Amino acid sequence: MTTPCTDCPFLRKFKHGYSLARLRDFARGEFHCHRTGDCDDEGTGDFIPNAKSQHCAGALIFNEKRNQPHQMMRIAERFGRYDRTKLNMKAAVR
């Protein structure tokens, strides 16, 4: 993914949703886009990644704006699986 979805918690329009500290926790490692996974069958609303789940573009942009890519971002870039130049850095990410 290169652009955050409309409900991405990293968007500025949700500035009262999560604190910056909490967003940093989310962006510290693997954080799937909630639109690319499943919810559990028990109705708790927990996110369950599946084989088609993708990393949250908002989290990637959040890290890149701070020049703080996490280790997996750097590894994926070395293997050609991640290209930060394709991210929509103009997206309204905090």
C-alpha atoms as an extended CHARMM CRD file, in Angstrom:
* protein
*
        94  EXT
         1         1  MET       CA              0.0000000000        0.0000000000        0.0000000000  PROA      1               0.0000000000
         2         2  THR       CA              1.2230000000        3.5010000000       -0.7570000000  PROA      2               0.0000000000
         3         3  THR       CA             -1.6090000000        5.6970000000        0.5390000000  PROA      3               0.0000000000
         4         4  PRO       CA             -3.4700000000        5.4560000000        3.8540000000  PROA      4               0.0000000000
         5         5  CYS       CA             -7.1010000000        4.3740000000        3.7680000000  PROA      5               0.0000000000
         6         6  THR       CA             -9.7970000000        6.8680000000        4.7770000000  PROA      6               0.0000000000
         7         7  ASP       CA            -10.0520000000        5.3790000000        8.2860000000  PROA      7               0.0000000000
         8         8  CYS       CA             -6.3170000000        5.1670000000        8.9790000000  PROA      8               0.0000000000
         9         9  PRO       CA             -5.5290000000        6.0480000000       12.6220000000  PROA      9               0.0000000000
        10        10  PHE       CA             -2.4010000000        7.9000000000       11.4550000000  PROA      10              0.0000000000
        11        11  LEU       CA             -4.3650000000       10.5800000000        9.5770000000  PROA      11              0.0000000000
        12        12  ARG       CA             -4.4180000000       14.1040000000       11.0350000000  PROA      12              0.0000000000
        13        13  LYS       CA             -8.2170000000       14.1580000000       10.9780000000  PROA      13              0.0000000000
        14        14  PHE       CA             -8.1220000000       11.6110000000       13.8290000000  PROA      14              0.0000000000
        15        15  LYS       CA             -5.7710000000       13.6740000000       16.0100000000  PROA      15              0.0000000000
        16        16  HSD       CA             -7.9880000000       13.0670000000       19.0320000000  PROA      16              0.0000000000
        17        17  GLY       CA             -8.1830000000        9.3200000000       18.3780000000  PROA      17              0.0000000000
        18        18  TYR       CA             -4.7470000000        8.1670000000       19.5610000000  PROA      18              0.0000000000
        19        19  SER       CA             -1.8730000000        9.9650000000       21.2420000000  PROA      19              0.0000000000
        20        20  LEU       CA              1.4070000000       10.3430000000       19.3700000000  PROA      20              0.0000000000
        21        21  ALA       CA              2.9580000000        7.9060000000       21.8510000000  PROA      21              0.0000000000
        22        22  ARG       CA              0.3400000000        5.2820000000       20.9870000000  PROA      22              0.0000000000
        23        23  LEU       CA              0.8410000000        5.8510000000       17.2520000000  PROA      23              0.0000000000
        24        24  ARG       CA              4.5880000000        5.3940000000       17.7550000000  PROA      24              0.0000000000
        25        25  ASP       CA              3.8200000000        2.0570000000       19.4560000000  PROA      25              0.0000000000
        26        26  PHE       CA              1.6800000000        0.9980000000       16.4850000000  PROA      26              0.0000000000
        27        27  ALA       CA              4.3350000000        2.0760000000       13.9580000000  PROA      27              0.0000000000
        28        28  ARG       CA              7.2390000000        0.4730000000       15.8230000000  PROA      28              0.0000000000
        29        29  GLY       CA              6.8440000000       -2.8340000000       14.0190000000  PROA      29              0.0000000000
        30        30  GLU       CA              4.4820000000       -4.7880000000       11.8460000000  PROA      30              0.0000000000
        31        31  PHE       CA              1.1250000000       -2.9910000000       11.7140000000  PROA      31              0.0000000000
        32        32  HSD       CA             -1.3890000000       -4.2630000000        9.1750000000  PROA      32              0.0000000000
        33        33  CYS       CA             -3.9830000000       -2.1010000000        7.5110000000  PROA      33              0.0000000000
        34        34  HSD       CA             -7.2780000000       -2.9770000000        9.1650000000  PROA      34              0.0000000000
        35        35  ARG       CA             -8.9400000000       -3.1280000000        5.7560000000  PROA      35              0.0000000000
        36        36  THR       CA             -6.6980000000       -5.9690000000        4.5850000000  PROA      36              0.0000000000
        37        37  GLY       CA             -7.4850000000       -8.4820000000        7.3130000000  PROA      37              0.0000000000
        38        38  ASP       CA            -10.4020000000      -10.1720000000        9.0170000000  PROA      38              0.0000000000
        39        39  CYS       CA            -12.2910000000       -9.7400000000       12.2600000000  PROA      39              0.0000000000
        40        40  ASP       CA            -12.5570000000      -12.6930000000       14.5940000000  PROA      40              0.0000000000
        41        41  ASP       CA            -15.6890000000      -14.8250000000       14.4620000000  PROA      41              0.0000000000
        42        42  GLU       CA            -16.4550000000      -14.3440000000       18.1540000000  PROA      42              0.0000000000
        43        43  GLY       CA            -17.4580000000      -10.7270000000       17.6660000000  PROA      43              0.0000000000
        44        44  THR       CA            -14.7410000000       -9.1370000000       19.7950000000  PROA      44              0.0000000000
        45        45  GLY       CA            -13.6350000000       -7.0510000000       16.8140000000  PROA      45              0.0000000000
        46        46  ASP       CA            -10.0200000000       -8.1810000000       17.0910000000  PROA      46              0.0000000000
        47        47  PHE       CA             -8.0110000000       -7.8740000000       13.8980000000  PROA      47              0.0000000000
        48        48  ILE       CA             -6.7350000000      -11.1000000000       12.4090000000  PROA      48              0.0000000000
        49        49  PRO       CA             -4.1610000000      -10.7460000000        9.6170000000  PROA      49              0.0000000000
        50        50  ASN       CA             -4.4920000000      -13.1310000000        6.7000000000  PROA      50              0.0000000000
        51        51  ALA       CA             -2.3210000000      -14.0630000000        3.7300000000  PROA      51              0.0000000000
        52        52  LYS       CA             -3.4450000000      -10.9340000000        1.8400000000  PROA      52              0.0000000000
        53        53  SER       CA             -2.8600000000       -8.4740000000        4.7010000000  PROA      53              0.0000000000
        54        54  GLN       CA             -0.6480000000       -5.5210000000        3.8720000000  PROA      54              0.0000000000
        55        55  HSD       CA              1.3250000000       -3.1570000000        6.0430000000  PROA      55              0.0000000000
        56        56  CYS       CA             -0.4700000000        0.0700000000        6.9310000000  PROA      56              0.0000000000
        57        57  ALA       CA              0.6700000000        2.8480000000        4.5720000000  PROA      57              0.0000000000
        58        58  GLY       CA             -0.1090000000        5.4250000000        7.2620000000  PROA      58              0.0000000000
        59        59  ALA       CA              2.3390000000        3.7520000000        9.6420000000  PROA      59              0.0000000000
        60        60  LEU       CA              5.0300000000        3.6380000000        6.9570000000  PROA      60              0.0000000000
        61        61  ILE       CA              4.5500000000        7.3120000000        6.1070000000  PROA      61              0.0000000000
        62        62  PHE       CA              4.4590000000        8.2110000000        9.8210000000  PROA      62              0.0000000000
        63        63  ASN       CA              7.8720000000        6.5700000000       10.2700000000  PROA      63              0.0000000000
        64        64  GLU       CA              9.3740000000        7.9970000000        7.0770000000  PROA      64              0.0000000000
        65        65  LYS       CA              8.2570000000       11.5520000000        7.9660000000  PROA      65              0.0000000000
        66        66  ARG       CA             10.2410000000       11.1750000000       11.1920000000  PROA      66              0.0000000000
        67        67  ASN       CA             13.1710000000        9.5140000000        9.4140000000  PROA      67              0.0000000000
        68        68  GLN       CA             12.6930000000        6.5210000000       11.7280000000  PROA      68              0.0000000000
        69        69  PRO       CA             12.0700000000        3.4180000000        9.6290000000  PROA      69              0.0000000000
        70        70  HSD       CA             11.8450000000        0.3090000000       11.7660000000  PROA      70              0.0000000000
        71        71  GLN       CA             14.1200000000       -2.6620000000       11.2100000000  PROA      71              0.0000000000
        72        72  MET       CA             11.7180000000       -4.6170000000        9.0010000000  PROA      72              0.0000000000
        73        73  MET       CA             11.2680000000       -1.5820000000        6.7250000000  PROA      73              0.0000000000
        74        74  ARG       CA             15.0400000000       -1.3990000000        6.2510000000  PROA      74              0.0000000000
        75        75  ILE       CA             15.3440000000       -5.1450000000        5.6430000000  PROA      75              0.0000000000
        76        76  ALA       CA             12.4350000000       -5.1680000000        3.1650000000  PROA      76              0.0000000000
        77        77  GLU       CA             14.0210000000       -2.2260000000        1.3320000000  PROA      77              0.0000000000
        78        78  ARG       CA             17.3180000000       -4.1140000000        0.9840000000  PROA      78              0.0000000000
        79        79  PHE       CA             15.4820000000       -7.0960000000       -0.4970000000  PROA      79              0.0000000000
        80        80  GLY       CA             13.5210000000       -4.9010000000       -2.9090000000  PROA      80              0.0000000000
        81        81  ARG       CA             10.1820000000       -5.5670000000       -1.1810000000  PROA      81              0.0000000000
        82        82  TYR       CA              9.6950000000       -1.9680000000        0.0080000000  PROA      82              0.0000000000
        83        83  ASP       CA             10.2650000000        1.2680000000       -1.8770000000  PROA      83              0.0000000000
        84        84  ARG       CA              9.7480000000        4.3760000000        0.2380000000  PROA      84              0.0000000000
        85        85  THR       CA              9.7440000000        6.5880000000       -2.8630000000  PROA      85              0.0000000000
        86        86  LYS       CA              6.3690000000        5.1090000000       -3.8270000000  PROA      86              0.0000000000
        87        87  LEU       CA              4.6800000000        6.2850000000       -0.6090000000  PROA      87              0.0000000000
        88        88  ASN       CA              2.2550000000        9.1810000000       -0.8700000000  PROA      88              0.0000000000
        89        89  MET       CA              4.2120000000       11.5370000000        1.3880000000  PROA      89              0.0000000000
        90        90  LYS       CA              1.6220000000       14.2600000000        0.7540000000  PROA      90              0.0000000000
        91        91  ALA       CA             -1.0210000000       12.2280000000        2.5840000000  PROA      91              0.0000000000
        92        92  ALA       CA             -2.3800000000       13.9670000000        5.6860000000  PROA      92              0.0000000000
        93        93  VAL       CA             -0.4990000000       11.7200000000        8.1100000000  PROA      93              0.0000000000
        94        94  ARG       CA              0.4680000000       13.1140000000       11.5150000000  PROA      94              0.0000000000
